[in-house]
Amino acid sequence: MKILIADDEAPARAQLRRLIQRVLPQAEVVGEADHGEALLELYHRSGADLVLLDIRMPGMDGIETAKRLAEEEPRPAVIFCTAYDEHALQAFETSAIAYLLKPVRAESLATAIATARAPTRPQLRALEADEAPSWISAPWRGGVKRVRLDEVRYFKADSKYVMARHGDGELVLEESLKQLEERFPRELLRIHRNALIHRAHLRALDRLPDGPFVVRLDGIDEGVEVSRRHLPVVRRLLKARQR
């Protein structure tokens, strides 16, 4: 794998180079740049597979640079390395682009490299415009992990946290069910005081031998309990789909 590093601070570039050597010794850092224009020139010469990209740089910043890289063929994978705090990162939620908080940790970089994807033009437009696409995010190994809302089957409250069950596993959120319900009223359906489901994944309603009703959702084996109070809404939704 060939990697480029873009950051306007030399110590940050040196740290990333050391981390790459540690977590991916077979990779080759083929160049470093302190602004976007220089990074693009390096990319055209090297055809790198991956770019580690700072957001705040003089001249062409990281967002504009990523837009330009998205027009290349082939497109490199991009990982943003940023000093933005967790709240500001919510403005940049995409599943295809990985974000790491500075100072970057070795395990965070290793995870991001394994999952990074090249940004698409619509995702970059959302990034630039500070839109609010339907994604959820949570702190993850020193960075932020993102999952598309339509990949989530259900949310379940447990103590002061909320667990999001998605196609590849679970994510622990600090948002409450009420906040999620208010953010995504069209997509989510309350089925219990401690559970929301994604409407699009609802497939069936079953009654267990010991009495409780559970909904069956796409792609997962476990059922999610439905309270008697919310049963009529679930039944109406299933009936409407059969028409």
C-alpha positions as CSV (number, residue, x, y, z in Angstrom):
1,M,0.0,0.0,0.0
2,K,1.3,3.5,-0.9
3,I,0.3,6.3,1.4
4,L,0.4,10.1,1.3
5,I,0.3,12.4,4.3
6,A,-1.0,16.0,4.2
7,D,-0.8,18.2,7.3
8,D,0.5,21.8,7.6
9,E,2.4,20.8,10.8
10,A,5.6,18.9,10.4
11,P,5.4,17.2,13.9
12,A,2.0,15.8,13.0
13,R,3.3,14.4,9.7
14,A,6.2,12.8,11.5
15,Q,3.9,11.2,14.1
16,L,1.7,9.8,11.3
17,R,4.7,8.4,9.5
18,R,5.9,6.7,12.7
19,L,2.4,5.2,13.4
20,I,2.2,3.9,9.8
21,Q,5.5,2.1,10.3
22,R,4.2,0.6,13.5
23,V,0.8,-0.6,12.4
24,L,1.5,-1.3,8.7
25,P,5.2,-1.9,8.2
26,Q,4.7,-3.2,4.7
27,A,3.2,0.1,3.6
28,E,5.2,2.8,1.9
29,V,4.8,6.5,2.7
30,V,5.5,7.9,-0.8
31,G,5.2,11.6,0.1
32,E,4.2,14.4,2.5
33,A,2.6,17.8,1.8
34,D,1.7,20.8,3.9
35,H,-1.2,21.9,1.7
36,G,-3.7,20.6,-0.7
37,E,-2.1,21.7,-4.0
38,A,1.1,20.0,-3.1
39,L,-0.7,16.8,-2.1
40,L,-2.5,16.6,-5.5
41,E,0.8,16.9,-7.3
42,L,2.2,14.1,-5.2
43,Y,-0.9,12.0,-5.9
44,H,-0.6,12.5,-9.6
45,R,3.1,11.3,-9.5
46,S,2.6,8.4,-7.0
47,G,-0.9,7.1,-7.6
48,A,-1.2,6.5,-3.8
49,D,-3.8,4.1,-2.4
50,L,-4.5,6.0,0.7
51,V,-4.3,9.7,1.8
52,L,-4.1,10.8,5.5
53,L,-5.5,14.3,5.3
54,D,-5.7,17.2,7.7
55,I,-8.8,19.4,7.4
56,R,-7.4,22.9,8.4
57,M,-4.5,23.7,6.0
58,P,-3.5,27.0,4.3
59,G,-4.6,27.4,0.7
60,M,-6.6,24.4,-0.4
61,D,-7.9,22.8,2.8
62,G,-8.6,19.2,3.4
63,I,-12.3,19.2,2.3
64,E,-11.5,20.8,-1.1
65,T,-8.6,18.5,-1.5
66,A,-10.8,15.5,-0.9
67,K,-13.3,16.8,-3.4
68,R,-10.5,16.9,-6.0
69,L,-9.3,13.4,-5.1
70,A,-12.9,12.1,-5.5
71,E,-12.7,13.1,-9.2
72,E,-9.5,11.0,-9.8
73,E,-9.6,7.6,-11.4
74,P,-8.8,5.5,-9.5
75,R,-9.7,7.4,-6.3
76,P,-7.6,6.9,-3.2
77,A,-9.1,6.1,0.1
78,V,-9.1,9.2,2.4
79,I,-8.8,9.3,6.2
80,F,-9.3,12.8,7.8
81,C,-7.0,13.4,10.8
82,T,-8.5,16.4,12.6
83,A,-8.2,18.3,15.8
84,Y,-12.0,19.0,15.8
85,D,-13.7,17.9,19.0
86,E,-16.5,15.2,19.0
87,H,-19.3,17.8,18.8
88,A,-17.8,19.4,15.6
89,L,-17.3,16.0,14.0
90,Q,-21.0,15.5,14.0
91,A,-21.1,18.0,11.1
92,F,-19.0,15.6,9.0
93,E,-20.8,12.3,9.3
94,T,-20.3,9.9,6.4
95,S,-19.7,6.2,6.5
96,A,-17.2,6.1,3.7
97,I,-14.7,8.6,5.1
98,A,-12.9,7.8,8.3
99,Y,-12.0,10.5,10.9
100,L,-9.4,10.3,13.6
101,L,-9.0,12.8,16.4
102,K,-5.5,14.2,17.1
103,P,-3.3,13.1,18.6
104,V,-3.9,9.9,16.5
105,R,-3.4,6.6,18.3
106,A,-1.9,3.5,16.7
107,E,-5.0,1.3,17.2
108,S,-7.3,4.0,15.8
109,L,-5.2,4.4,12.7
110,A,-5.0,0.6,12.2
111,T,-8.8,0.3,12.4
112,A,-9.4,3.3,10.1
113,I,-7.0,1.9,7.5
114,A,-8.8,-1.4,7.5
115,T,-12.2,0.3,6.9
116,A,-11.4,3.4,4.9
117,R,-13.3,4.0,1.7
118,A,-12.9,6.6,-1.1
119,P,-15.3,9.5,-0.6
120,T,-18.1,9.9,-3.1
121,R,-19.1,13.3,-4.5
122,P,-22.5,13.4,-2.7
123,Q,-20.8,12.6,0.6
124,L,-18.3,15.4,0.0
125,R,-21.1,17.8,-0.8
126,A,-22.8,16.9,2.5
127,L,-19.4,17.3,4.3
128,E,-18.9,20.8,2.8
129,A,-22.4,22.0,3.2
130,D,-22.7,20.9,6.9
131,E,-25.9,19.0,6.1
132,A,-27.4,16.4,8.4
133,P,-27.6,13.2,6.5
134,S,-29.1,10.1,8.2
135,W,-26.0,8.7,10.0
136,I,-25.3,7.9,13.6
137,S,-21.9,8.2,15.2
138,A,-20.2,7.3,18.5
139,P,-16.7,7.5,20.0
140,W,-14.7,4.5,18.8
141,R,-11.1,3.7,19.8
142,G,-9.9,7.3,19.9
143,G,-11.9,8.3,16.8
144,V,-15.5,8.3,15.6
145,K,-17.3,5.3,14.1
146,R,-20.2,6.0,11.7
147,V,-23.1,3.8,10.6
148,R,-25.8,4.6,8.2
149,L,-29.2,4.9,9.9
150,D,-30.7,2.5,7.3
151,E,-28.3,-0.2,8.4
152,V,-29.5,0.0,12.0
153,R,-32.2,-2.6,12.9
154,Y,-33.1,-1.3,16.4
155,F,-32.0,1.0,19.3
156,K,-32.3,-0.3,22.8
157,A,-31.8,1.7,26.0
158,D,-29.7,0.2,28.8
159,S,-29.0,2.3,31.9
160,K,-27.6,5.6,30.7
161,Y,-26.5,4.4,27.2
162,V,-28.3,3.3,24.1
163,M,-27.2,0.4,22.0
164,A,-27.6,0.5,18.2
165,R,-27.8,-2.9,16.6
166,H,-26.7,-2.8,13.0
167,G,-25.9,-5.3,10.3
168,D,-22.2,-5.7,11.4
169,G,-22.6,-5.5,15.2
170,E,-23.4,-2.9,17.9
171,L,-22.6,0.7,18.6
172,V,-22.9,2.4,22.0
173,L,-24.4,5.9,21.8
174,E,-24.8,8.6,24.3
175,E,-28.0,10.0,22.7
176,S,-31.2,9.0,24.4
177,L,-34.0,7.2,22.6
178,K,-36.1,10.4,22.8
179,Q,-33.4,12.3,21.0
180,L,-33.1,9.7,18.3
181,E,-36.9,9.6,17.9
182,E,-36.9,13.3,17.5
183,R,-34.1,13.3,15.0
184,F,-35.5,10.6,12.8
185,P,-39.3,10.6,13.2
186,R,-40.0,9.1,9.8
187,E,-37.5,6.3,10.0
188,L,-37.9,5.1,13.6
189,L,-40.8,3.5,15.4
190,R,-41.2,3.2,19.2
191,I,-42.2,-0.3,20.1
192,H,-41.3,-0.3,23.8
193,R,-40.3,2.3,26.4
194,N,-36.7,1.1,25.9
195,A,-36.7,0.3,22.2
196,L,-37.0,1.8,18.8
197,I,-36.9,0.0,15.5
198,H,-36.2,1.1,11.9
199,R,-39.5,0.9,10.1
200,A,-37.9,-0.3,6.9
201,H,-36.5,-3.5,8.5
202,L,-39.8,-4.6,10.2
203,R,-40.9,-8.0,8.8
204,A,-43.1,-9.8,11.2
205,L,-44.7,-9.9,14.6
206,D,-44.5,-13.1,16.7
207,R,-45.8,-14.1,20.1
208,L,-43.4,-16.1,22.2
209,P,-44.5,-19.2,24.2
210,D,-44.1,-17.4,27.5
211,G,-46.3,-14.5,26.4
212,P,-44.4,-11.5,25.1
213,F,-44.7,-10.2,21.5
214,V,-41.5,-9.6,19.5
215,V,-40.9,-8.1,16.2
216,R,-38.7,-9.8,13.6
217,L,-36.3,-7.6,11.7
218,D,-34.2,-8.0,8.5
219,G,-30.8,-9.6,8.9
220,I,-30.8,-10.5,12.6
221,D,-32.0,-13.6,14.5
222,E,-33.1,-12.0,17.8
223,G,-36.5,-10.6,18.2
224,V,-37.2,-7.3,20.0
225,E,-40.0,-7.2,22.6
226,V,-43.0,-5.1,21.8
227,S,-45.0,-3.6,24.7
228,R,-48.8,-4.1,24.7
229,R,-49.2,-0.3,24.5
230,H,-47.3,-0.2,21.1
231,L,-48.8,-3.4,19.6
232,P,-51.6,-1.6,17.7
233,V,-49.1,0.6,15.8
234,V,-46.9,-2.3,14.8
235,R,-49.9,-4.3,13.6
236,R,-51.2,-1.4,11.6
237,L,-47.8,-0.9,9.9
238,L,-47.6,-4.6,9.0
239,K,-51.2,-4.6,7.7
240,A,-50.6,-1.6,5.6
241,R,-47.7,-3.3,3.9
242,Q,-49.8,-6.3,2.9
243,R,-52.2,-4.2,0.9
